[in-house]
Amino acid sequence: MEALNKYKETREKLFNQAGISPKSNFATVNDSDVKKVHYLELGSGKPLILIHGGLSHSSEWFPMLKQLSNHFHLFVVDRPGHGLTDPINYTNIDYEKSSINFIHSFMDSVGLQKASLLGNSMGGYFAICFGMSYPERVDKLLLIGAPAGMNRWVPLMLRLLGTKGINKLLAKTFAKPSISNLKMVHRQILVASINQLPEVYFENCYHHMLLPEVMVAHRTMLENVLTIRGWKAKYYLTDRLNQLEIPAHFIWGDQDAFEKYDTGLQKAKKIKAYTFKVVENAGHCPWLDRPGECSSLIIGKMYE
């Protein structure tokens, strides 16, 4: 209970600094591996679902929420096992099917027949998989940061965390929840610079990691999709991108640690219709480095 209260407390402080007051809601979903999904809701207009990255939670979008909510009705979900959504153990789960069912059941639960999807990293994987399966339910597909599944190569840190045995040992050392470790991870694989991120952001991320069962979801998710060599072949998306019937709009940091923008562009060209914008001085979560520019790019694509 203390971890939950600290998470909510630091989230409120973070949102206050960002000048936003989103509603904290829960949706009861069917046909998903979880039954209760937490999401933040704010703004009005066209619906836009924000799907966060692999080891994160809905709070990570904080720098863009005020600007985006001036234009759109935002649904900022916590993916299964993350944030305040129900816990999950990904052992023996079909990860692609699970990701598709999650978005489908969430949209049904909140009454969205069609919406735009904005996904980062693992959230990008969710968005692409759903877009290939249900193109009629996606208005705009926006992918910010290298989507998971488009590159077999993954940073060593994550490959080790996805290796059984090794990951439990690392969980007691450099992967142990701490603010200093979170800052190290951000420096190495998530952003170009942490200097513009407020301390309360890292405090909120830290208390997120302390929530019950969050680390189980993180560990089993990585075990499910990775080997020590990288992303599993059965979840690889690049060879299937030509099946995507809807346009995909990429926003890619020039310092993305998961894949260089030039090879990302070559893969994006497999899609029938795409756009590709590089954000300078930005990492894997480019809006944490350049929130104003990223917000403007998203707004521009949504209005096209």
TIZALO-948759 format. One record per residue (C-alpha): residue number from 1; z, x, y. Coordinates in Angstrom, 3 decimals, decimal comma, always signed. Layout:
N
tormi; w; u; v
NUM; Z; X; Y
...
END
This chain:
304
tormi; w; u; v
1; +0,000; +0,000; +0,000
2; +0,765; +2,883; +2,370
3; -2,708; +4,386; +1,803
4; -4,314; +1,013; +2,537
5; -2,301; +0,526; +5,722
6; -3,126; +4,055; +6,912
7; -6,802; +3,504; +6,189
8; -6,855; +0,278; +8,203
9; -4,791; +1,813; +10,997
10; -7,048; +4,848; +11,441
11; -10,151; +2,651; +11,150
12; -8,894; +0,469; +13,981
13; -8,251; +3,537; +16,143
14; -11,727; +4,853; +15,380
15; -13,355; +1,553; +16,266
16; -11,297; +1,239; +19,443
17; -12,567; +4,648; +20,566
18; -16,118; +3,510; +19,783
19; -15,638; +0,313; +21,797
20; -16,273; -2,070; +18,899
21; -14,305; -4,853; +17,201
22; -16,133; -5,772; +13,992
23; -14,827; -8,524; +11,742
24; -13,492; -7,314; +8,398
25; -14,815; -9,781; +5,797
26; -14,955; -10,182; +2,031
27; -17,742; -11,770; +0,011
28; -17,280; -13,027; -3,536
29; -20,415; -12,038; -5,447
30; -22,021; -12,908; -8,784
31; -24,214; -10,826; -11,090
32; -22,677; -7,570; -9,915
33; -20,357; -4,960; -11,402
34; -17,825; -5,881; -8,720
35; -16,732; -9,340; -7,639
36; -15,294; -8,822; -4,163
37; -17,329; -6,918; -1,572
38; -15,900; -5,836; +1,754
39; -18,161; -5,684; +4,785
40; -17,907; -5,335; +8,539
41; -19,740; -7,922; +10,602
42; -20,718; -7,776; +14,252
43; -23,554; -8,617; +16,623
44; -26,174; -11,344; +16,523
45; -29,906; -11,566; +15,966
46; -32,003; -10,391; +13,039
47; -29,836; -9,450; +10,018
48; -29,509; -5,734; +9,259
49; -27,542; -4,521; +6,217
50; -26,149; -0,975; +6,499
51; -25,591; +0,834; +3,171
52; -23,555; +4,042; +3,379
53; -23,940; +7,280; +1,446
54; -22,498; +8,503; -1,825
55; -18,889; +9,457; -1,189
56; -18,419; +7,579; +2,043
57; -17,535; +4,099; +3,357
58; -18,550; +1,608; +6,024
59; -16,643; +3,341; +8,835
60; -19,094; +6,252; +8,837
61; -21,605; +4,210; +10,841
62; -19,201; +3,935; +13,815
63; -21,272; +5,912; +16,391
64; -24,220; +3,473; +16,198
65; -22,520; +0,122; +15,705
66; -22,070; -0,768; +19,367
67; -25,689; -0,096; +20,316
68; -27,129; -1,727; +17,186
69; -24,892; -4,793; +17,498
70; -26,382; -5,478; +20,934
71; -29,649; -6,251; +19,137
72; -28,904; -7,279; +15,548
73; -26,516; -9,142; +13,278
74; -24,944; -6,280; +11,329
75; -23,590; -6,479; +7,787
76; -21,959; -3,085; +7,105
77; -21,080; -3,012; +3,408
78; -18,683; -0,898; +1,395
79; -20,540; +0,022; -1,784
80; -18,783; -0,568; -5,153
81; -15,666; +1,559; -5,510
82; -15,768; +2,582; -1,853
83; -13,801; +1,365; +1,140
84; -12,218; -2,012; +0,467
85; -14,777; -3,269; -2,071
86; -13,549; -3,714; -5,647
87; -12,998; -0,537; -7,718
88; -15,569; +0,501; -10,303
89; -15,885; +3,018; -13,099
90; -19,555; +3,990; -13,426
91; -19,249; +5,360; -16,955
92; -21,984; +3,840; -19,169
93; -23,376; +1,712; -16,329
94; -27,119; +1,569; -15,603
95; -26,871; +2,915; -12,060
96; -30,262; +1,705; -10,833
97; -29,759; -1,802; -12,189
98; -26,246; -1,865; -10,726
99; -27,486; -0,879; -7,277
100; -30,173; -3,586; -7,279
101; -27,784; -6,274; -8,489
102; -25,234; -5,299; -5,850
103; -27,599; -5,831; -2,911
104; -29,084; -8,964; -4,451
105; -25,723; -10,604; -5,130
106; -24,332; -9,623; -1,718
107; -27,289; -11,149; +0,105
108; -26,968; -14,330; -1,943
109; -23,242; -14,522; -1,233
110; -23,588; -14,271; +2,552
111; -26,621; -16,548; +2,672
112; -29,332; -14,025; +3,520
113; -32,675; -14,897; +1,983
114; -34,261; -11,941; +3,778
115; -32,854; -8,980; +5,725
116; -33,620; -5,457; +6,846
117; -31,922; -2,591; +5,006
118; -30,684; +0,646; +6,572
119; -29,593; +3,150; +3,939
120; -28,320; +6,717; +4,036
121; -28,446; +9,077; +1,043
122; -27,110; +7,048; -1,911
123; -27,437; +3,994; +0,287
124; -31,094; +4,938; +0,625
125; -31,364; +4,916; -3,159
126; -29,890; +1,408; -3,247
127; -32,309; +0,276; -0,537
128; -35,442; +1,746; -2,169
129; -34,576; +0,370; -5,608
130; -33,934; -3,084; -4,170
131; -37,112; -2,911; -2,093
132; -39,193; -2,115; -5,188
133; -37,610; -4,977; -7,146
134; -37,426; -7,643; -4,415
135; -39,965; -6,805; -1,691
136; -40,063; -10,455; -0,606
137; -36,416; -10,219; +0,468
138; -36,765; -7,105; +2,648
139; -37,963; -7,363; +6,236
140; -37,681; -3,709; +7,278
141; -36,766; -0,737; +5,070
142; -35,138; +2,049; +7,084
143; -34,022; +5,282; +5,415
144; -31,883; +7,645; +7,482
145; -31,216; +11,062; +5,977
146; -32,789; +12,211; +2,694
147; -32,503; +9,283; +0,251
148; -30,805; +10,101; -3,041
149; -33,223; +10,135; -5,950
150; -36,196; +11,593; -4,068
151; -35,235; +15,176; -4,928
152; -34,022; +16,494; -8,282
153; -32,259; +19,349; -6,478
154; -28,752; +18,536; -5,232
155; -26,252; +20,871; -3,484
156; -24,163; +22,868; -5,977
157; -20,918; +21,371; -4,699
158; -21,980; +17,901; -5,838
159; -23,441; +19,110; -9,137
160; -20,098; +20,676; -9,996
161; -18,270; +17,506; -9,004
162; -20,583; +15,609; -11,356
163; -19,833; +17,871; -14,334
164; -17,095; +16,609; -16,635
165; -14,144; +18,954; -16,932
166; -15,140; +21,105; -13,999
167; -14,776; +18,174; -11,608
168; -11,187; +17,469; -12,621
169; -10,308; +21,101; -12,006
170; -12,026; +21,099; -8,619
171; -10,184; +17,898; -7,697
172; -7,025; +19,986; -7,665
173; -8,504; +22,692; -5,400
174; -11,336; +22,555; -2,847
175; -12,171; +18,925; -3,668
176; -8,584; +17,805; -3,201
177; -8,321; +15,200; -0,432
178; -7,440; +16,896; +2,839
179; -8,737; +16,872; +6,383
180; -9,628; +20,560; +6,183
181; -11,695; +19,990; +3,029
182; -13,440; +17,023; +4,639
183; -14,384; +19,142; +7,626
184; -15,710; +21,823; +5,284
185; -17,880; +19,283; +3,415
186; -19,224; +17,900; +6,696
187; -20,113; +21,391; +7,931
188; -21,817; +22,395; +4,698
189; -23,817; +19,317; +3,720
190; -23,506; +16,388; +6,154
191; -23,910; +17,369; +9,820
192; -25,301; +20,106; +12,025
193; -22,020; +20,281; +13,977
194; -18,618; +18,610; +13,642
195; -17,646; +19,295; +17,252
196; -18,634; +15,858; +18,536
197; -16,740; +13,966; +15,810
198; -13,267; +12,693; +16,830
199; -10,230; +13,760; +14,833
200; -9,449; +10,145; +13,954
201; -12,782; +9,960; +12,116
202; -11,625; +12,667; +9,694
203; -8,212; +11,013; +9,425
204; -9,914; +7,764; +8,428
205; -12,089; +9,564; +5,861
206; -8,981; +11,264; +4,456
207; -7,067; +8,014; +4,017
208; -10,174; +6,486; +2,452
209; -10,042; +9,129; -0,270
210; -6,412; +8,205; -0,946
211; -7,194; +4,543; -1,629
212; -6,504; +3,543; -5,265
213; -9,429; +4,228; -7,630
214; -11,766; +5,588; -4,934
215; -11,807; +9,051; -6,482
216; -12,507; +7,518; -9,916
217; -15,580; +5,791; -8,474
218; -16,692; +9,041; -6,823
219; -16,264; +11,116; -9,967
220; -17,873; +8,674; -12,406
221; -20,739; +7,952; -10,019
222; -21,617; +11,643; -9,820
223; -21,227; +12,025; -13,590
224; -23,614; +9,106; -14,042
225; -26,462; +10,304; -11,805
226; -26,169; +14,116; -11,983
227; -26,192; +16,996; -14,432
228; -25,340; +20,606; -13,616
229; -29,103; +21,050; -13,032
230; -29,377; +18,201; -10,545
231; -30,420; +14,556; -10,273
232; -31,108; +12,892; -13,632
233; -34,765; +12,285; -14,453
234; -34,244; +8,624; -15,379
235; -33,121; +7,851; -11,818
236; -35,809; +9,934; -10,091
237; -37,696; +7,844; -7,535
238; -40,491; +10,032; -6,142
239; -42,908; +9,390; -9,017
240; -42,483; +5,633; -8,407
241; -42,709; +5,540; -4,614
242; -46,318; +4,359; -4,824
243; -44,925; +1,128; -6,294
244; -43,160; +0,326; -3,012
245; -45,096; -2,567; -1,495
246; -43,218; -2,703; +1,811
247; -43,419; -0,114; +4,615
248; -40,654; +2,490; +4,659
249; -39,424; +4,092; +7,868
250; -37,781; +7,516; +7,501
251; -35,417; +9,170; +10,000
252; -34,728; +12,741; +8,821
253; -32,471; +15,434; +10,291
254; -34,158; +18,801; +10,706
255; -31,095; +20,447; +9,094
256; -30,676; +18,027; +6,178
257; -28,925; +19,974; +3,389
258; -30,380; +17,796; +0,619
259; -34,061; +18,310; +1,367
260; -36,205; +19,890; +4,064
261; -38,136; +17,433; +6,169
262; -41,534; +18,949; +5,310
263; -41,182; +18,282; +1,575
264; -39,583; +14,922; +2,352
265; -42,668; +14,018; +4,370
266; -45,002; +14,945; +1,509
267; -43,068; +12,613; -0,797
268; -42,996; +9,825; +1,795
269; -46,801; +9,957; +1,867
270; -46,817; +8,493; -1,648
271; -45,802; +5,162; -0,088
272; -48,682; +2,913; +0,972
273; -47,247; +2,473; +4,479
274; -44,624; +4,735; +5,998
275; -43,434; +6,352; +9,216
276; -41,503; +9,609; +9,398
277; -39,435; +10,822; +12,363
278; -37,594; +14,144; +12,479
279; -34,395; +14,328; +14,539
280; -33,667; +17,806; +15,854
281; -30,244; +19,441; +15,597
282; -29,134; +16,901; +13,017
283; -28,016; +17,030; +9,396
284; -27,945; +14,707; +6,397
285; -26,153; +12,025; +8,444
286; -28,239; +12,458; +11,594
287; -26,517; +9,663; +13,545
288; -23,250; +11,620; +13,400
289; -25,054; +14,386; +15,311
290; -27,428; +12,326; +17,475
291; -26,191; +8,708; +17,571
292; -28,096; +7,636; +20,678
293; -31,453; +8,924; +19,457
294; -30,992; +7,493; +15,971
295; -29,944; +4,099; +17,322
296; -33,015; +3,993; +19,566
297; -35,316; +4,894; +16,667
298; -33,821; +2,122; +14,503
299; -34,065; -0,445; +17,293
300; -37,669; +0,527; +17,944
301; -38,676; +0,104; +14,302
302; -36,819; -3,197; +13,989
303; -38,787; -4,633; +16,923
304; -42,204; -3,472; +15,721
END
